[in-house]
Amino acid sequence: MNVMDFDVIPAINAMCTCLPQLFKLVADSAYNSVQDGTGLNGGTSELINLLAKLEVCVLEQNFQISNNGAQVVQHLMDESKGSILLMAAEIDLEMYSKLVGAIVACAFGKCDPGVFTEYLEMSREYMLAQLETALSGWKTVLKSTDESIKAIGLAGEEIITNAQSLPSKIKTIEDQMCKDSACSGPVITAFMDKVDTMLNTITGKTQVGQAAASVTQSVENLITLIEGTVESAGLVEEPDTLAKIVGTFNRIGDVIQTFKIVQQLPKLAESLGQDSQAILEFLQSFGTISGDAIKLVSELLEGDWEGNPLEFTTDSTGKVREGMAQIQDLIRTQVEAPLKEFSSQFSQLKDQISTLPFIGKSLSVTVNVASYQRQTVVSMNMPCAASGQLNFKPCPISVPIQWPNHHIPWIRLG
């Protein structure tokens, strides 16, 4: 069989054009540091540039480069459900080379933010979309929370003011109806004791307005911090700070540390934890106004004086029954109505904060890099013959080549 019967010219051309040089590089120990992204010196940059050219050459020879990038990204997203995940732009060989050059320059005291800013600009659309969506949602809820807490403070103060004025009004009614031991029976005595308990439950929370003002200040501070976090997402660190940060790099994915948002998110996480605790404490401290007091008010307003004739044997004029009904009317108008408004605002506040993932738990910030593998399998038929024979036959060969990984730095708040 004639060797020219095979379409071997393209295969031979591919084998001779760039594959020998590529095979040689892959076997070099320096290649490993480029492949995993730990190479950060001047020699690394030269090697990357050569690999970038060989990559183009291999593709021109109709070989394919496959990767598991989609699976790696999907796994990262699955792990990050319920969190804010900010993925920076993918670092390919070209960007790797640029960044290494900038890192080396920083090591010699010539930090230029230009390359880092270029990479940030590439990353902006990847990062800002999710950040703005998540944080703007939080900000909207916090603004509603702010309004609810203010309304709770006003409603609470109204209830307390009304409750503080009730004893004197009730005393006036008692003086008119409780003559000749008319109010000494067990039913009326128990009722008046429950009135005292209800009023004490409410008036014992006189700081509700002040507490609401304090919590709203915390919420407003959070809103300001969130807005500042979004703004910082478009900035890199200053040159002096860059030099210090770059000196700590161990791999190319660490370049995300040059983004100001990496420093801002931990501050946001800490403040979210502190200020959300203030909201929870507010709910716990003043929830009894709406909980215990509503129960007592309901019991007081259920009182039916027609079913207790023995209690009113001396009430020939009906003044005791009339007075008890007047006290109930006072409770209904002065306490029950504003208390229901207060309770409604409290329920609304609870519903609002239940949508915020940081309420009741502390958030942490994780900074890392997802690296995915890239591979070319060199497969072709080459002419071969047994030793001493001139009859050629096709011999399939298949050689896998592992290219340098591509890297996706990421930040997660959750």
Residue pairs with C-beta under 8 A, 6 or more apart in sequence:
1 391
1 392
1 393
2 392
3 383
3 392
6 381
6 383
6 392
6 394
8 381
8 382
8 383
10 61
10 62
11 380
11 381
11 382
13 61
14 61
14 62
14 63
14 378
14 380
15 380
15 382
17 57
17 61
18 54
18 57
18 58
18 61
19 58
19 378
21 54
22 54
22 58
22 401
23 399
23 401
25 31
25 47
25 50
25 51
25 54
26 401
26 402
30 39
30 43
30 44
30 47
31 47
31 404
33 39
33 44
34 44
34 47
34 48
34 51
34 96
34 404
35 402
35 403
35 404
35 405
36 251
36 371
36 405
37 91
37 96
37 251
37 252
37 253
37 369
37 371
37 404
37 405
37 407
38 250
38 251
38 252
39 47
39 48
39 100
39 252
40 100
40 103
40 104
40 249
40 250
40 251
40 252
41 100
41 104
42 100
42 104
44 100
45 97
45 100
45 101
45 104
48 93
48 96
48 97
48 100
48 404
49 97
51 93
51 403
51 404
52 93
52 94
52 97
55 65
55 93
55 403
58 65
58 376
59 65
63 376
63 378
64 376
64 377
65 374
65 375
65 376
65 403
66 374
66 375
66 376
66 377
67 372
67 373
67 374
67 375
67 406
68 372
68 373
69 90
69 372
69 406
71 372
72 370
72 371
72 372
72 408
73 87
73 370
73 372
73 408
76 85
76 87
76 370
76 408
76 410
77 85
80 412
80 414
82 357
82 414
83 357
83 412
83 413
83 414
84 130
84 131
84 134
84 135
84 412
84 413
84 414
85 130
85 410
85 411
85 412
85 414
86 126
86 127
86 130
86 131
86 233
86 261
86 410
86 411
86 412
86 413
87 123
87 126
87 127
87 370
87 408
87 409
87 410
88 119
88 123
88 126
88 127
88 255
88 256
88 259
88 408
88 409
88 410
89 95
89 119
89 122
89 123
89 126
89 408
90 406
90 407
90 408
91 99
91 119
91 252
91 253
91 255
91 406
91 407
91 408
91 409
92 406
93 404
95 119
95 122
96 252
96 404
96 407
98 115
98 118
98 119
99 115
99 116
99 119
99 252
99 255
100 252
101 115
102 111
102 112
102 114
102 115
102 116
103 246
103 249
103 255
105 111
105 112
106 242
106 243
106 246
106 247
107 246
107 247
109 243
111 239
111 240
111 242
111 243
111 246
112 239
113 236
113 237
113 238
113 239
113 242
116 236
116 237
116 242
116 255
116 258
117 236
119 255
120 234
120 235
120 236
120 258
120 259
123 259
124 233
124 234
127 233
127 261
127 411
128 230
128 233
128 234
131 229
131 230
131 233
131 261
132 230
135 226
135 229
135 230
136 230
138 226
138 356
139 223
139 226
139 227
141 352
141 353
141 355
141 356
142 219
142 222
142 223
142 226
142 356
143 223
144 352
145 219
145 279
145 349
145 352
145 353
146 216
146 219
146 220
146 223
148 345
148 348
148 349
148 352
149 212
149 215
149 216
149 219
149 279
149 282
149 349
150 212
150 216
151 345
152 208
152 212
152 286
152 342
152 345
152 346
152 349
153 208
153 209
153 211
153 212
153 213
153 216
154 209
155 338
155 341
155 342
155 345
156 205
156 208
156 209
156 212
156 286
156 289
156 342
157 208
157 209
158 338
159 202
159 289
159 293
159 335
159 338
159 339
159 342
160 202
160 203
160 205
160 206
160 208
162 334
162 335
162 338
163 199
163 202
163 203
163 334
163 335
164 203
165 334
166 199
166 330
166 331
166 334
166 335
167 199
169 330
170 195
170 327
170 330
173 323
173 326
173 327
173 330
174 183
174 192
174 323
176 319
176 323
177 183
177 319
177 320
177 322
177 323
177 324
178 320
178 323
180 314
181 314
182 312
182 314
182 315
182 319
182 320
183 189
183 192
183 320
185 308
185 310
185 311
185 312
186 311
187 308
187 311
188 311
188 320
188 324
191 300
191 303
191 324
194 296
194 299
194 300
195 300
195 327
195 331
197 296
198 293
198 296
198 297
198 300
198 331
198 335
201 288
201 289
201 292
201 293
201 296
202 289
202 293
202 335
202 339
205 285
205 286
205 288
205 289
208 286
208 289
211 282
211 285
211 286
212 282
214 278
215 278
215 279
215 282
218 274
218 275
218 278
218 279
219 275
219 279
221 271
221 275
222 271
222 272
222 275
225 267
225 268
225 271
226 268
228 264
229 261
229 264
229 265
229 268
232 260
232 261
232 263
232 264
233 259
233 260
233 261
233 264
235 259
235 260
235 261
236 242
236 258
236 259
236 260
237 245
237 258
237 259
237 260
237 263
242 258
245 257
245 258
246 258
248 254
248 257
249 255
249 257
251 369
251 407
252 369
252 407
253 368
253 369
253 371
253 407
253 408
253 409
254 369
254 409
255 409
256 262
256 367
256 369
256 409
256 410
256 411
257 367
261 411
262 365
262 367
262 411
265 365
265 411
265 413
266 365
268 413
269 358
269 362
269 363
269 364
269 365
269 413
272 358
272 363
273 358
273 361
273 362
273 363
276 353
276 356
276 358
276 359
276 360
279 353
279 359
280 359
280 360
283 346
283 349
283 350
286 346
287 346
289 339
289 342
290 339
290 342
290 343
290 346
293 335
293 339
294 339
294 340
294 343
297 331
297 335
297 336
297 339
300 328
300 331
301 328
301 331
301 332
301 336
303 324
303 328
305 311
305 312
305 320
305 321
305 324
305 325
306 321
312 320
312 321
314 320
315 321
353 359
357 363
357 414
363 413
363 414
364 413
364 414
365 411
365 412
365 413
366 411
366 412
366 414
367 409
367 410
367 411
367 412
368 409
368 410
368 412
369 407
369 408
369 409
369 410
370 407
370 408
370 410
371 405
371 406
371 407
371 408
372 405
372 406
372 408
373 402
373 405
374 402
374 403
374 404
374 405
374 406
375 400
375 401
375 402
375 403
376 400
376 401
376 403
377 398
377 399
377 400
377 401
378 397
378 398
378 399
378 400
378 401
379 396
379 397
379 398
379 399
380 396
380 397
381 394
381 395
381 396
381 397
382 394
382 395
382 397
383 392
383 393
383 394
383 395
384 392
384 393
384 394
384 395
385 391
385 392
385 393
